[in-house]
Amino acid sequence: MTRTPEPLPPQGEGATRASARQLCLYALLCVTSLLATTSLVRSGVQQSSPLPQVRQLSDKLTFWKENAAEFDVLLFGTSSLYRGIDPRVFDAETARLGAPTRSFNAGIPGLTFADGQRFLEAYLKDAPASLRWVIVEPNTRVWLDYENVTTARVVAVHDSANTLQVLRLLASSRLDFDDKLTSMANHLLAAAYHAVAAGELARSTASIPASRTPLDEGQGFVAIEDAYPNEIAIRRGAFQKLIESMREGIVSSDFTAVDKSPLPKAATSRFRAIAEGVPDGAEISWVIMPFFGVSKSEPFRTTFASGQLPGTLLDLEDPLESPDGKNPRYFSDRTHLNRQGAHHFSRQLARMFVRRTKTGAH
């Protein structure tokens, strides 16, 4: 069982007030951290226990490689999509509307900007001729906790080029200076592990066979109630507490701060690369999953509207096309839908998808 990722720390004021002296100090600390941790990891990696398998990817990917020819729609994104779009409901609705599909949910809990493209590439490698649409949830989550630095899924993707792009996105994020420094140091530490432990990682992950799960029953979807039977009451209680605090006038910045700025260049180039990786014969769409509060996807909407990104936009937060996008009864917490919400928005996504594919509208 995988843990639902914790939300990002509260956003600060960004680095707009950071002095040049602070930035120079920060850069010096990053370089020093990389050199020191590379030496430390090199001396200790052989004594460490084998790195774990990337289990959040392996089971579903194994099933996909064996059965991909059965599908023509690939859904890919974070746990919001993994627990929010049920392919069985989506396919039933597209069939009802006269445009039948066979879809697979390749969502991965805890997905970040650093690993999203790499994991999607694994699905698209040797993609079947049957694949017609790739629906991707854009993701700019760059926070990295220290306790996750040495996990296989983090180390595997932290080569120099990817790490540099992540650091560029972090530098332009709205996190405050201390949070930027903390997360950047953790990304650099993961890069150091990658530099000295990549071979160890490859050997350990290749030697552990993927466990078999009944993915053919759900086509990759698992409702949050099924994954957390003992925690769902606690989650609902926490969500209700959030609603009550808002009624009392205690409003989080996530409900007031609307960021309409375009995506940073690092994110825009990453999403272009994702689109370019979609195989010939298939088209890309971007899906905005519902979020209870001010949308985290506003910069993506702004950039997409400017024509900088190819494909079509399927916006489940659009107040006109998806008027129930903020209905609390559909949410388990602020970033995850419950089963009722998953069924509702799977049908809503199917309706948007059929309209877009029939008209070719962007």
Steps between C-alpha positions, in 0.01 A plus 500: 500500500632844410446805711309790356756778473476788739413836342767758434599725790315833508630729233696802611576828340754360256855627462408845376644660815806280526813703468781426257710409803246238606488350152878480478513333840230259393687409179822446695320274748348296216837442333664416832215264584536316170875452543473392862208262451657339194804410710283381787274286281794351313651378828177364643295364211662157500417457869139608460210260454379438142290781362130413478318420180286770339186313594267793434588460133596137445172313550295723274775530243540122483126461442504777237785344304317167489158643411560840336354391168158484664497874573470817293504762780779537757430717806807619692543723803526532877295329769227755425452331163587151626215517753282742304442347155341156475560361148192277523276803557688707241468226235133440574426870450699533176318192368165652596595813306591298189878522526603181683843482662708250693705693757771421755578707809880520540487752785769474768467619861761755600586594142722809473643721229829309532368153422184561298655520156726197558216280619276606213779422255506145639134461403542655157808298408399252228141627530244284319348607170163505676597804711311808378493741793731580792332704774755655738448688825758784501707499817747755635545356849869540584513465878723214618516384862828379644357159597420429132842591359633143485187327370545325167243707314676823605859388441417343163393828336755740648753507220672834441269631225180417685631632832601830339153545355341425837728754670406764242132441569561513875688828462200655325240352736305695761652310790680723747879516510546247782271243336678544168835447664380189684343336197789587269748347743291181503487488119877542487542220750283275282718595202808400698345162575416460133857581399656231719217248541336478157651157434399372843148631438470326164614169645271511802187599310557249221540212744161539671204371296189714499212367706178420319193710574150473348542808283291344225194544724539874544722601209740671740253687721475462878245705695638675804249316722645167384858606570436661840205317663610597850601856419210628296298607806799697629547663160134596483521641851803709408326627189192596700725682746646698210151601385406607852814711536412680177152572633663653806703731278834318524585482131814332369704679235421205270146637486593861425828521305429458128818462294422591139864529395619272217700189571874545553713408198620179664143372533395612152794324338428184703138488382605561140742207531219282635282592203782428256543156659148392410532242218386561145134422456409618851393842626561667835246661730561667835257441786458741791381299800267663756658661804303627798621855531677736260622291209866401493474482121434866415851559356453198273169640373665835432787342307273267305269787405800689360557221246836388638390138550348255249198279549158553654402609850249300707435727796297334776508827696343705223192661664304483175581146386543353849283704738538246785879534507498642854223290653637370833295180495719373215828540690673281754752776568604809314696318228324161476151406389294239681330217308189708431716784371709266288191367326358849449817648353578191292170554322569872476843438350352257249250761384773761457722248323230400251417864424867584440577196286188545289551872438878522520458799732794616714 
